[in-house]
Amino acid sequence: MALNTAQREAVEHQDGPMLVLAGAGSGKTRVITQRIGRLLERGVPARAILALTFTNKAAEEMRERVEKVVGGPARAKDLTISTFHSFGLMVLGHERKAVGGAFTIFDQGDSVACLREIMRELKLDKRFDLAAIGSRISLAKNAFQRPEDLPDSEDPYEEVTKLVYPKYEAALKRFSAFDFDDLVCGVVRIFNERPDVRERWQQRYRYVLVDEYQDTNQAQFQLLRAIASGHNNVCAVGDDDQSIYAWRGADIRNILAFEDQFAGAKVVKLEENYRSTTRVLEVANAVISKKRDQRHKKTLFSSREGTEKVKHVVTPTPETEAAWVASLIRGLVKDQGVSMREIAVLYRSNSQAKLIEENLRTEGIAYRMIGGQQFFDKKEVKDTLAYLKLALNRDDEISLRRVINYPSRGIGDASIDKLALVATARGWTLWQAIERIDAIDEVSESARQGCKLLERIMGELRKDLIIDRIPPAMATRKLVERIGLNADIDEGSQSNIVAARRKANIESLFATLGKRNLSPDGDRESSLSAFLRALTLKFADEEQTGAAVTLSTLHGAKGLEFGTVFLIGCEEGYLPHTRTIDAKVTDAVPTDIEEERRLFYVGITRAKNTLYLSRCRARALRAKAVPRTESRFFADIPEDLLEMMDVREAPKPDTKEMLANASNFLSMLDAIGK
């Protein structure tokens, strides 16, 4: 594909600073790789070019594309294409003398362990989340705030951070260590303190390119400016309309003030979109043009007209919304032959994914999740479901091994190995060994009592489910109380916040189980087994074939594209999120709302052909239906750009239908594998 006029202008520019404002789907990666190829063609040595990205995957893809442009790996081997942090590590490795000799790198696990030890020394209780404290320290370091620079605050987390931060830095110094943030911040400090070191790297790299410039934080900007200040041959490629990472330190001012920071900068706008239809882009432009803070004005256009308007879908409840989405996807995939790779469901918060997951499993549709762990893969959910599966099938050794000593009942690994050895020798199943524990001499008394306790627990659960025909949700709640799962979660979680989140997952599982009313007649055991298979079905070929619908947070979807996109939960409180609109709860400011607008814009521009923007009229809050208000961003979209759709309550699928869907899905996977 030939370069368009704006792309060619960016590629052909030689010396001096340049800002390439690359709108969504405008071919920015192609511009970067072609620009590198052009520099090499003009005689710039490969070792004099530095390209910085944010992920290893992006760096690898850029290198592969550059190699194709320049005619093979040989011509590109001396290029430096890396993440900011990989580049910083390289600098530190070359400048050992400047950093005081040998050093080590703290990975995330090391940092968490260090913080945990400091918290223990300070006798701070477990209600503080280590990850939250680590995040605050990271933000401070990247903003070049020293421990003494942190302001006083009534927020207990801020106060604890002020106590922990200096001790954490002292620990790093004691171990001669750099953490992940130091791979950038530490390099900037060295460049500032040692002009000779800075000049050495300035002379090495005569041309610097940065991808996703709108996502840079202050430390990354300072690193870039330090390297480029000698020659100013810096090319920044990004889109302020897609700046959505302020919460992790990204500073939109870097891209907005580029022309002030790099005098005489050339600005090139890439506005031709090669991804979406004009129908989608009209909605995207309408939303982003109403942005109330500073922005570089851009208007995306496309040669792809498109026939479908963007759909504004209204549903009664989140349950109806999820059922409707899953049903429509099933029709697209199974009736119209649409590839699952070309379908995505996007949402603002991970909590919104659970209902979608549940309904896709019910419909027998494979999915992959970006930006969060699948609900049915969370430990506490898998543990609880394993008990249910074992109650229905004592030969399910995988489930048995998962729960045999969880929560702890005195059956250690050594005892499990002995049980398995005896079972194999005598031709028993592992469960039969537990049932016949008194006939086995090789186990401890604590393990023997633990096996008897597990046998009683499973007998009571099976009686509840099959004989007394108690609803699955009620039987599972009794099980959780019986085994003391909530107490174990409290004991094993690093903070009260984490424990509450994990217990909320158990409550969500109760809700899922409660939605499936099994027939009082018929084979209850088969019905329950089919139900659990639908919930726990593993999509074994997702990684190999990519044959799966994508579920993603809006943050996780950035950079991706799909033929059909469902953007759910377009309501006040979700999009924009409550944290950005309730100043009583947070220190929300108007710029937070504008980042939510950009997030909405990112979601819209993921769609190539078909886009559904859905919302609910009401959501349950403390067992009451609470009316919901549509997202304020709808007010910025002209009515004639949207097609209204009103979805009514959908009937619940029965167990026979679920079993049929699961069977059909397994057949589909088998066909794909062949």
N, C-alpha and C positions, 0 to 999 in steps of 0.2 A: 504494500500500500504506500503510495507516494505521500510525502509530507505535505501538510497544508501550509498556507502562507505563514501563520503564526508559529507553527512547529519549526519550519525552516529557519525563521528568524532567530529562534532560540538555539538551534543547532549550529548555525553559522557564526554566531557571536564569538569573538575570540577573547580579548583582554578586557579587564575591568569587571566590576560586580554586576550581576544580573539576577533579577527576581522573576521566576517563571510562575505565574499564577495559573495553576493547572486545575480547571474545573473538573467535576466528577466525570469519569469516562472519557477524558479528552486525550488520552494517550501519553501521559506524563512519563511513564517508564521508557517508552519508545524514544521520547525526546532525550532523556538522560543518556541512554545507551548510544543513540546516534551521535549525540554531542561528544561523548568520549571517543567514539570512532573517528569523528572529524578532527579532534585534537591530535590523535595519533597520526592521522593521514597528513596533517600539516607539519609533522616532525616533532611534536612534543613527546619526550621520552615517557614510556609507560610508568616508570618509577616516580615520575614527577606529578602523577595524577592520584588524587585521593577522593574516593566516593564514600560517603557516610550514609548509613541507613539505620533503621531501628530494630530490625530482627535479622537473625541469621538466615532465615528463609528468604527474605527480601534481598539480602546480600548475595546469596547463592544464585537466585534467579537473575539478578542483574549481571553477575559475572557470566552466566551461561548465555545471556542475550548479547552481551558485549563480544563474547568469543565468536558468535555467529556473525556479528556485524564486521569484525576485523579479520575474519578468515581463519579462525582456529585458536586454540589455547596458547600456542607459542607466542603470539603477538600480544596476548593479554596477561601473560604470567607475572609480569612485574607491576601490574596495577595493584593498588591497595583499595579493595572494595570490602568494607567491613562495617560492623555496627560501631557506634560511638564507644561502647565499652570494650569491644575487642581491640579497637585502635588504641584506647588508653592503656590496656594491658601490654600491648606491643611497645608503647612508649616507655612505660615503667620498666619493662624487661631490658630495654636498651640503655636506660638511664639509672642503672642500679647504684652507681656511685653517687648520683645526685639525690637519691632517696635514702641513702645511708646504708647501702649494702643489701644483703639478702633479705627477702621478704616473703610472706605467704599471703594467700588470698582467702578471705572468709567467704564461703558460699552461704546461701540462705540458711541452711541448717546450722552452720557455725554461728551465724549472727543471732539466730533464735536461741541457741543454747547459751550464748554469752549473755543475752538479755535475761533469760530465765535465771541464770546464776546471780546476776545483779539484783533482780527482783527478790530473790531469796535472801541475799545479803541485807537488803533494805527492809526485809520483813513486810513486803507489800503483799496483800492478799490476792487470791486467785481471781477475783472479780475483774481484774484488768486483763484485757486481751493483748497478748504479746505482739500480735500482728499489727494491731492499731498503734501501739507505742512505736514499733519499728517503722511504721509508715510515717509517723510524725517526725521521727529522727531523720528519715530519708528526705522528706520535704525540706526540713531545715538545712540539711547539708547541701542540697542542690540549690538552695537559695543563698548559700554561703553565710548562713546564720550560725554563729558559734553558740555554745551552751549559754553563755552569759547574755547573748542577744535576745533570747526568747523572752517575750513579754509575760508579765504576770497575768493569770487568768483564773476565773472561778471554775473552769472546766477541770474536773479531777484528772482527766487524761493528760491535759496540758501541764498540770502541776507535776504529775508523775514523770512525764517526759523530761521536764526540767531537772528532776533528780537523777534520772537514769542516763540521759544523754552524756554528761561529762564523764561518768564512770565507764560508759561504753567506749568513748573515745580513748580514755586512759587504757582500757583493756586492749584495744587495737594497737596502741603504741607499745604496750608491754609485750605483745606477741609479735611485734614487727609485722603487722598485718594491714592489708587494705581490704575494705569490704566492697561490695558491688558499686556503691555510689562513689567511692574513692577512685575508681577506675577513670572517672571523668573529673571529679572535683580535685582529686589529688594531683592529677596532671596539670590542671589549671593553676594550682598553687605553685607547682614547680616552675611552670612557665613564667609566672609572675615574679617569683623569687630569684630565678636564674635566667637572665636575659640571654646568656650564651647558649643555654639549652633550647630556649624558644627560637633563637635565630637558626640553630641547626635544623630544626624541623620546618621552619619557614622556607629555608633554602632547599630542603628536600622536596617539599610539595609546592609546586608552582601553580597548580590548578586544583581547586577544591569544589566538589559538588555535594549537595545535601538533599536527600529525598525527604518528603513529608516534613518540610521545614516548620509548618504550623505546630508540630508536636514537640518542638525543642523546648527545653527548660532553660533557666538562666545559666546553669553550669555548662550545658552543651553549647549555648550561644557564646559564652566566654571562651570555650575551647576553640570554636570555629574562628572567632575574631583574633585570637592569639596566633593561630597558624596563618591566617590570611592577611594579617595587618601589614605585612611587608610588601605585598604585591596587589592585594585586593582582587585577585582573580577567583572570586567565589560565585558560584551559581547555586542559588537556593530555589528549590522546586517545591511548591506546596499550594494549599488552598485554605485561606482563612475561613471560608464557609464550612470547612470540614474540621475545624479545630474543636475537638470534643474531649480532650484529656486534661483539663485544668485540675481535676481532682487528683491527678498524680504528678502535678507540677508543671505541665505544659503551659507556656506563656505566650498567648496569642499576640502580645505586643512585639514579639520578635519579628513576626512576618508583617505586622501592620507598620512597624517603624523601620523596616529594612532600608528604605531610601534615606532615612536620617542617619542610620548607623553606618551605611556604606555610601559615602557621597558619590554622586554621579551615576548611581545605579540605573541600568536599563531595565525596564519593566515590560514583560511580554505576557499577554493574556491568551490562554488556550481555552476557547469557549465552545468549540465545535465538539459535541458529544457523539461518540460512536457506539454508545451502549443502549440508550433508551429511546423510546418513541417521543414524538413531539407532545403527545397527550400527557405523558409522565413528566416531561420537562416543564410544561406549562404550570403544572401544580408545584413542582420544585421551585421554579423561579418566583412564583407568587408568594410562597412561604418565605424564602430567603430574602426577597426584596424588601420585606417589612422589618428586617432586622434593625433594631433600634440603637445599636451602638456602632462604632466605626467598622467599616469593611471596605475592601477593594471591590468596587462594583464590577460584576460580571453577569452576563445573561447567556445561559446555555442554549444552544440550538442544535438541531439534528436534521439530517436528510430523511430520517425514518418517520413517516407520517403517523402510522398506526391508526387503527379503527376503534379500539376500545377506550372508553373513558375510564378514568380512575374511579373505583367504586368506594362510596362511603357507606359502610355497612353498620346497621344498628341491630343489636341483639338484646334479648331481655336480661340475660345473666351471663357471667363468665362461663358457666357450664354449657350454656347454649352456644356461646361463641366458639368454645373449643370443639364441641361436637360438630358444629357447622363447618369449621375449618377442616377437621379431619375427614368429614364426609365428602367435602368438595375435593380435597386432595385425592381421596380414594377414587373418585370419579375421573379426575384428570389422569391418574396413573393407570387405572385398570380398564377404564372405558375409552379414554382418548389416547392412551399410549404415550402420555407425556413422561419424559425421563424424570425420575425423582431427583436427579442432580440439579434440575432446573427449577426446583421449588424450594422456597424458604419461608419460615415463619419467624418473624422478628418481634422483639418486645423490649421494653425499657429495663425490666428487672427480672432476675433469674426466677423469682417466685412465681412469675406468670407462666413458666414453662410446664409446670407440673400437670395441669389439666390437659395441655396439648399432648404431652407425652402419653398420658393415660388413654386419651382418645385415639391417638395414632396406633398405639398397641392394640386397642380394641378393634380397630379397622384393619390390623395386619400390615401396617405401613412401617418400613424401616426408616430410622432417622439417625442423624448424628448431631451432637450438640457442641456448640462453640460458645465459649465465655461462661461456662458453668458446668458442674458435674450433673450427670443425668440423675433425676430423682430416684429412680429405681436402682441406681448403682451406689447410693449412699449407704454407708456401713450399717447404720441403725435400721434402715429399711430392709436391706438384704438379710440382716440377722433375723428380723421378725418374720419375713416371708419364708426364710429357711425353716423356722419352727413349723409354720403352716404346711409347707411341702413335706416335711418329715412326718407330720401327723397323718398325712394321707398316704405316704409311701415310705415304710420303714427301710426299704432297700435303697433309698436315696442317700448314698454314702457321702456325697459332696455336701448336702445340707446337714447331715449328721456331724461331719467333721467341723462344720462351721459353728455349730451351737453346742457341741459336746461339753465344752468348758466355758461357754459364754452365756451369761455372766459366770464368773469363776465359781466352780463347785468342787474344787479339789482334784480334778482329773488333769494332771499335767501331761506334757508331751511324752515323757517316758512311759507313763501309764497307757496313753493312747497307742504308742508303739507296741507295748506288750499285748494289749487287747487285739490289735490288728494281727500280730504274729500268731496268737492263739487261734483267732478266727480262721486264718489261712490254714493252719495246721489241722484244724478239726473240721474244715469245710463249712464253717458258719459265715453268715454275714457279720459285719461289725455290730449291727444292732442286736443280733442274736447273742453276741458275746456280752453285750451290756445286760440283756435279759437274764443271762446265765452267769452273772458275775460271781455268785457264790461258789460256782464250780471251778473258778480260776484262782489259783493260789499266788500267782506272780504279781499281784497288784497290791498297793498300799491300802490301809483301812480307809483313809480319806478318799481315795479314788473309788473304792467299793461303795461307800456311802453316797458319793457324788453320782455314780451310775444309777443307784436305786432312786435317788431324787429325780434324775432326768427321766427315768422310766415312769415315775408317778406323774411328772409334769406332762409328758407326752400322752399318757393315758387319759388324763383329765381333759387335755385339749381335744383329743380325738372324740371323747365322749360328748363334749360341748358341741363340736362341729357336726358329727355324724349321727349320734344316737339321740341327743336332746335337740338337735337341729336349731341350735342358737344361731342367730345371724352372725356371719363372719366377723363383722366389725366388733360386736359385743364379745364374742369368744376371744378375739385377739386382744381386746382391752383387758380381759380377765387374765390372759396369758402374761401380758406385760407387767401387770401388778404382781402376778404369782412369781415371776422370776426376778423381780426388782430391777427391771431394765432402767427405769428413770433414775433410780439411786446410783446405778453403775455409771450412767451418763454423767451425772453430777460429779462423781468421784473422778472420772477419767477425762473430763474436759478442762482445758487450760484456763477457762474463764466462765463466768456466769452467762455471758453473752453467747458463747459457743454452745454451752449446755442447753440454753433456752432454744437456740436454733435447731439443735438436734432433736430435742423433745417435740418441737413444733413439726418436725418431719414425721415423727411417729403419729402425731395427731392427724396430719394430712393423710397418712396411710389409712387410719381408721375411716376418714371421710371417703377415701377411694373405695374401701371395702364396703362401706355403707351404701354406696350408690348402686350396687349390684344385688338386687333382690332375687335370690335363688328360688326356684320353684319349690313349694312345700312337698310336691310329689316327685316321683322319678328317682333316678340314681344321683343322690346328692354328692357322693364321693367323686364321680366322674365330672359332674358339673363344677365342683370346686377345683378339681385338678385342671380342667380346661381354663377356668378363670385365672388360676395362678400361672399357667403356662403363658397366657396372653400377657400377663403383667411382667413376667421375668424372662420372656423370650429374648435370646441374644441374637443380634444380627451379625452373624459370623463373617459375612463377606463384605461388610461396609468398607473396611480398610482396603480390600483388594479391588473392588469394582467401583466404589464410589456411588453405588446404587442406593442412595438414601436421601430423604428429605433433610434439609438443614434447619436446625433450630438454633437461634442465636440471639444474644443481646444485641442491641443496636451498636454498642461499642465494638463487639466482636465481629460484626458484619462489615466493618469498614474495609474497603478494598475488594470486596466480593461483589458478584453480580449473578442474577438469576432471572430466568424467563418470567416466572410468576412469584410475586412476593405478597405475603399476608403480614401486615403491620398491625398487631392487635393492641387492645387496651389504650386507644387514643383518647384518653380522658384526663381531666384535671386530677392531679395526684399521682398519675403514672407518667404522663407526658404533657406538660412538664411535671417532673417528680415533686412530691410533697416537700422534700428537703430544700428545693429551690424556691418554693413559693410561700413557705410558712416561716416568717422571720422569728416567730415565738419559739420555734423548735431549733432553728439554726441561725447562723449569721447570714442568712440569704440576702443577696444583693441583686440588683437588676441584671448585672452581667451573667448571673447564673441562669436566668430565664433565657437569655440569648444563646447560651450554650445548649440549652434544651432545644431551642429552635434549630440550631445547627445539627443536633442529633436527629431531630425529625427529618430534616433535609437529607442527611446521610441515609436514613432508612428509605426515603422515597426514591433516591437516586440509585438504589441497589437494583431496582426493577428494570428489566429490559422491555417487556411487552405488557404485562398485566399486573396491576397493583390494587390490592384491597386494603383500605384503611378502616379497621373495625373498632367498635366501642360497645359498651354495655349500658343499659338504662339503669341497672341497679346491681349492687354487690352486697353480699351478706356481711354484716358487721355485728358481732355479738348476737348472732342468731336472728338479726333483723335485717330486712331488705332496706338498704340505704340508697336513695337516688344518686346517680352519677351525672356529672356535667361534662359535656364534650370538651375536648381539648381546645384551648383558646386559639390554637393555630388554625383551626378550621375557619375561623372568622376572616383569615387573610386569604382564603382561597375563593375566588369567584364561583358562585353556585353553578354556572354553566360548564365549569370544568369537571364537575363531579356527577356521578350517577348514584342516586340514593337507592339503597337496598334495605328492606326490613325483613329480618329473619325471625321466625316464630320458634317457640319452644319445640325442641326435637324429642321424639320418644326415645326412651332408654333401650339399648340393644339387649336382647335376652342372651342367656348363656349359650344356647344352641348356635346363635348367630356368631358369637365370639369364637366358639370352637371351629365353626366353618371358616371364619376369616383366618384363624391361626393356621388351619390345615392348608388353605389356599396359599397363604403367605409362604409356608414351608415349601410348597410345590414351586412357587415362583422363585425362591432362592435356589432351589435345586436346578431349575431351568437356566437361571443366570449362570450358575457354576458350570453348566455344560456348554 
